[in-house]
């Protein structure tokens, strides 16, 4: 299989889908520059620059979806989605429910997320936990080029709205745009395979709500999405030097959540460590804890998250975001209680 970058994999999947389906259009600020290959191939009729108004972008996308198109609306950073929260939460997400299924919104909202390069708390948030809590929205966060392409194809085929989040540390294209001088001193903390990897030609769709086991293990399972998966694998490799066997589960979708995969691994290992670049309160990590409790899985639980506003200063930012050192420390503490008896089958 050919190797390609994370950003190129997404655009290639989108280009192929546009060739096969003339209903797919792209809206957004500066998309004719950001998606030059798509613009050169499909022209201004299908790759359309918009005013800098996130509400207008989503409103146009919703109207286009209701008229029979399948729009991809680009909101440059996920931090800017709150500007359009009324349109997203009260209109896009609720259209099908309010119309009793008579109307649908097959709409992809593509946005960059995540920190670690020195852009502070108004440009580096994750917010996938908040978005996943809205009924009617699907939320995906790929960690590899193959999954990025596959999840984009699945999002384009989905009958409802999908928020497609691409972490900037995995995208060389985004780092070239936003990294600036900070990139030279940024400890990116991501293996090369995060930004470049093998992708089938043509890529295979990845169904929404299906997790992937990145590393098997018996002592605990590290659970996350996006860049967190690469940090989890790195932490597992360090733990293995001490004889600790850690599994790594890539959820890939925050909504819908692959609860079966999560419950099975939690029951098998008896210990769950969530790595989550989103906020501690009301986010993905708390939802995972609730799922475990509701299904009666007596697993020890810990989480490494973003606990406060992301600072601008690089030294403070590095301490605020989840990193490999924090994961290794949390995993060792999780194991201090010794082995636990867990049921062979989840109730």
C-alpha positions in Angstrom: 0.0 0.0 0.0 1.3 3.5 -0.8 2.4 5.8 2.1 0.8 9.2 2.4 0.4 12.0 4.9 -2.5 12.4 7.2 -3.7 15.6 5.4 -3.2 14.2 1.9 -5.1 11.1 2.8 -8.2 13.1 3.8 -8.1 15.3 0.7 -7.5 12.3 -1.5 -10.5 10.5 0.0 -12.6 13.6 -0.4 -11.4 14.1 -4.0 -12.4 10.5 -4.9 -15.8 10.9 -3.3 -16.4 14.2 -5.2 -15.5 12.4 -8.5 -18.1 9.7 -7.7 -20.8 12.0 -6.3 -21.5 15.4 -7.8 -23.6 16.4 -4.8 -20.5 16.8 -2.6 -19.5 20.4 -2.3 -17.0 22.2 0.0 -17.7 25.5 1.7 -15.5 27.5 4.0 -13.1 30.4 4.7 -10.2 30.3 2.2 -11.0 26.8 1.1 -9.9 27.6 -2.5 -6.4 28.2 -1.0 -6.4 25.5 1.7 -7.8 22.9 -0.6 -6.1 24.0 -3.8 -6.0 20.5 -5.4 -9.8 20.2 -5.0 -10.4 23.7 -6.3 -8.2 23.2 -9.3 -10.0 19.9 -10.1 -13.6 20.8 -9.4 -13.7 24.6 -9.7 -15.4 27.4 -7.8 -18.9 25.8 -8.3 -18.0 23.0 -5.9 -15.2 24.5 -3.8 -16.6 27.8 -2.6 -15.0 30.5 -0.4 -17.4 31.9 2.2 -17.4 35.1 4.3 -15.8 34.7 7.7 -19.0 33.9 9.5 -19.2 30.4 11.0 -23.0 30.7 11.5 -23.4 31.6 7.8 -21.2 28.7 6.7 -23.2 26.2 8.7 -26.5 27.8 7.7 -25.5 27.6 4.0 -24.4 24.0 4.5 -27.6 23.0 6.2 -29.7 24.6 3.5 -27.6 22.9 0.8 -28.0 19.5 2.6 -31.8 20.0 2.7 -31.8 20.8 -1.0 -30.1 17.5 -1.8 -26.4 18.3 -1.8 -23.8 16.7 0.6 -21.8 19.7 1.8 -18.4 19.6 3.6 -18.3 22.8 5.7 -14.8 23.8 6.9 -14.6 25.6 10.2 -10.9 26.4 10.4 -10.4 25.6 14.1 -12.8 23.8 16.3 -12.4 26.7 18.8 -14.5 28.7 16.3 -17.5 26.3 16.3 -18.9 28.0 19.5 -19.5 31.1 17.3 -22.0 29.0 15.4 -23.3 27.0 18.3 -27.0 28.0 17.8 -26.9 26.9 14.2 -25.0 23.6 15.0 -26.9 22.6 18.2 -30.4 23.9 17.6 -30.7 23.5 13.8 -28.2 21.1 12.2 -28.3 18.5 15.0 -32.0 18.6 15.6 -33.4 18.8 12.0 -34.1 15.0 11.7 -35.7 14.7 15.2 -37.8 17.9 14.8 -39.1 16.8 11.4 -39.8 13.2 12.6 -37.3 11.9 10.0 -38.8 13.8 7.0 -35.7 15.9 6.7 -32.1 14.9 7.1 -28.8 16.9 7.2 -26.1 14.8 5.5 -23.4 17.4 6.4 -19.7 17.0 7.3 -18.2 19.7 9.5 -14.5 19.5 9.1 -12.3 21.3 11.6 -8.7 21.3 13.0 -8.3 20.7 16.7 -5.7 20.2 19.4 -2.6 21.8 20.9 1.1 21.2 21.5 2.6 23.8 19.2 2.2 27.1 21.1 -1.1 28.7 20.0 -2.9 28.9 23.4 -6.4 28.3 24.7 -8.4 30.0 21.9 -6.9 28.0 19.1 -5.8 24.6 20.6 -8.9 23.1 22.2 -10.3 19.7 21.5 -13.9 20.1 22.5 -14.9 16.7 21.1 -16.5 15.7 24.4 -18.8 18.8 24.4 -19.8 18.2 20.8 -20.4 14.5 21.3 -22.9 15.3 24.0 -25.3 16.9 21.5 -28.0 14.4 20.3 -27.9 14.1 16.5 -24.2 14.8 16.0 -21.6 12.2 15.2 -18.0 13.1 16.2 -14.9 11.4 14.8 -11.2 11.9 15.6 -8.8 9.8 13.4 -5.3 9.0 14.6 -3.7 7.6 11.4 -3.8 8.5 7.7 -5.7 5.3 6.8 -8.4 6.1 9.4 -8.5 9.7 8.4 -9.3 8.7 4.8 -11.7 5.9 5.9 -13.6 8.0 8.4 -14.0 10.8 5.9 -15.6 8.4 3.4 -17.9 7.1 6.2 -18.8 10.7 7.2 -19.7 11.6 3.6 -22.0 8.6 3.4 -23.6 9.2 6.7 -27.3 10.4 6.6 -26.8 13.0 9.4 -24.2 15.6 10.5 -20.7 14.5 11.3 -18.1 16.6 13.0 -14.7 15.5 11.5 -11.8 16.6 13.7 -8.2 16.4 12.5 -5.5 17.0 15.1 -3.0 19.6 13.9 0.0 17.8 15.3 -0.8 14.9 12.9 -1.1 17.2 9.9 2.1 18.7 8.4 -0.1 20.9 6.3 -1.7 22.5 9.3 1.6 22.8 11.1 3.0 24.6 8.1 0.1 27.1 8.3 -0.1 27.6 12.1 3.2 26.5 13.6 5.3 29.5 12.9 8.4 30.0 14.9 6.9 28.0 17.8 7.2 24.8 15.7 11.0 24.8 16.0 10.8 24.5 19.8 7.7 22.4 20.0 8.1 18.9 21.5 5.5 17.4 19.2 5.5 14.1 21.0 4.1 12.2 18.0 5.8 9.3 16.1 6.3 9.7 12.4 3.5 7.2 11.6 1.0 9.7 13.0 1.6 12.1 10.2 2.5 9.5 7.5 1.4 6.0 7.0 0.0 3.4 4.6 -3.4 4.0 3.0 -5.1 1.6 0.7 -5.8 2.8 -2.8 -8.8 3.2 -2.9 -9.2 3.7 0.8 -11.7 1.6 2.7 -14.5 3.3 4.7 -14.2 3.0 8.5 -17.7 2.6 10.0 -18.6 5.2 12.6 -18.5 3.9 16.1 -15.9 1.2 15.7 -12.8 1.2 17.8 -9.4 -0.3 16.8 -7.0 -2.2 19.1 -3.6 -0.6 18.4 -1.7 -2.7 21.0 -2.8 -5.8 22.9 -2.1 -6.1 26.6 -3.2 -7.8 29.8 -2.4 -5.4 32.7 -4.4 -2.3 31.8 -5.9 -0.6 28.7 -5.1 3.0 27.6 -8.1 4.5 25.8 -8.2 7.6 23.7 -8.5 9.2 20.3 -6.2 11.2 17.9 -2.8 12.2 19.2 -3.6 10.5 22.5 -3.3 7.1 20.8 0.3 7.8 19.7 1.1 9.0 23.2 -0.6 5.9 24.6 1.5 3.6 22.4 4.7 5.4 23.5 3.7 5.1 27.1 2.9 1.4 26.7 6.4 0.9 25.2 8.0 2.5 28.2 5.9 0.5 30.6 6.9 -2.7 28.9 10.5 -2.0 30.0 9.2 -2.6 33.5 7.3 -5.7 32.6 3.9 -3.9 32.5 1.8 -5.1 29.5 -0.6 -2.2 28.4 -3.2 -2.4 25.7 -4.1 0.7 23.6 -7.6 1.1 22.3 -8.3 3.8 19.7 -11.9 4.7 19.9 -11.8 6.6 16.6 -15.4 7.9 17.2 -16.4 9.9 20.3 -20.0 9.6 19.1 -21.2 7.0 18.6 -18.9 5.2 21.1 -17.8 1.6 20.7 -18.9 0.6 24.2 -18.6 -3.1 23.4 -14.8 -2.9 22.7 -14.3 -0.6 25.7 -16.2 -3.0 28.1 -14.5 -6.1 26.8 -11.0 -4.7 27.4 -11.9 -3.1 30.7 -13.2 -6.5 31.9 -10.2 -8.3 30.6 -7.6 -6.1 32.2 -9.4 -4.6 35.2 -7.7 -1.3 34.7 -8.7 1.6 32.4 -6.5 4.7 31.8 -8.1 7.4 29.6 -5.8 9.8 27.7 -7.9 12.8 26.6 -6.8 16.2 25.4 -10.3 17.5 26.0 -11.3 19.0 29.4 -11.7 16.9 32.5 -15.2 18.0 33.4 -18.1 16.9 31.2 -15.9 15.3 28.5 -15.0 11.9 27.0 -13.1 10.6 30.1 -16.2 11.1 32.3 -18.4 9.4 29.8 -16.1 6.4 29.7 -16.2 6.1 33.5 -20.0 6.3 33.4 -20.3 3.6 30.8 -18.1 1.3 32.9 -20.1 2.0 36.0 -23.5 1.5 34.3 -22.4 -1.9 33.0 -21.0 -3.1 36.3 -17.4 -3.5 35.2 -15.3 -3.3 38.5 -12.2 -1.8 36.8 -9.8 0.6 38.4 -10.0 3.9 36.6 -7.7 6.9 36.0 -7.5 9.7 33.4 -4.9 12.1 32.1 -6.7 15.1 30.6 -6.5 18.9 30.0 -7.7 20.3 33.3 -7.7 24.0 32.6 -7.4 26.7 29.9 -4.3 25.9 27.8 -1.6 28.5 28.5 0.4 30.2 25.8 3.9 29.8 27.4 5.4 26.6 26.0 6.7 25.3 29.3 3.2 25.7 30.9 1.5 24.3 27.8 3.6 21.1 28.0 2.5 20.6 31.6 -1.1 21.3 30.8 -1.6 18.9 27.9 -1.5 15.1 28.3 2.0 13.7 27.6 3.8 10.4 27.8 5.4 11.2 31.2 2.0 11.9 32.7 0.5 8.7 31.2 3.4 6.5 32.5 3.0 8.0 36.0 -0.8 7.5 36.0 -0.4 3.9 34.7 2.0 3.0 37.5 -0.3 4.5 40.1 -3.2 2.6 38.7 -1.2 -0.7 39.1 -0.2 0.0 42.7 -3.4 -1.6 44.0 -2.4 -5.0 42.7 -4.4 -7.3 40.5 -8.2 -7.3 40.7 -10.7 -10.1 40.1 -12.9 -9.2 37.2 -15.7 -11.2 35.6 -14.9 -13.1 32.5 -17.9 -11.8 30.8 -19.4 -8.3 31.1 -22.8 -8.3 32.6 
